[in-house]
Amino acid sequence: MGLERLTMTLLDLKNIREASLFPSDPKRIAGNRIRAKLFFGAETIRNEIIRLLKEGDVQFDHKLHAPTPTSEDSARVRGTKLEEGVKAIILRGKNTKKNFQFNIPSHLKLDMKAVSDAVGEKCEFEDPIIIRERFGLVIGGVPPFGHLLNIDTYFDEKVLQEERVAFNCGLQTESIVMPSKALIDITQGKLGSFAK
């Protein structure tokens, strides 16, 4: 079923033998350690985001609403400005096939040259089907919490120009509105100029 290959990809292992689900060598069993807690599925990720915000004593508003597949729809139903929205984009390196998450204000576009400079390779948008299979998320519901997906997370510095940010938290029908600085702090994302 490809579980070993999926495990290798999710844990960012270099060799499929490291992902063997039934290793015969006891030394390999001891050597296979999960390096990061990985979250899968919209509800699980939403619950973990809310747990992290509560644990960090972050003031936030959790909103339930109609499905919002676009940034414009999201801003309208949340009652927020388009500039406050955060668009979470999952990319794939063309050489390494490694995933990266770039988060930009929802009214801007991603600067692919700046992305390439930041990660050291050209990237392309990850296939929505792969995002669904690998992370249990649909486009429009991906939250800016790439570290929960065990992928490198980057934020455009313009996210901090607004006092608060808004984003779908794993589902197209639920959003979080919170202080922008708290989002950067809690996700420990790398800041840079990635939008135009």
Secondary structure, 3 states (H helix, E strand, C coil): CCHHHHHHHHCCCCCHHHHCCCCCCHHHHHHCCCCCCCCCCHHHHHHHHHHHHHHCCCCCEEEECCCCCCHHHHHHHHCCCHHHEEEEEEEEECCCCCEEEEEEECCCCECHHHHHHHHCCCEEECCHHHHHHHHCCCCCCCCCCHHHHCCEEEEEHHHHHCCEEEEECCCCCEEEEEEHHHHHHHHCCEEECCEC
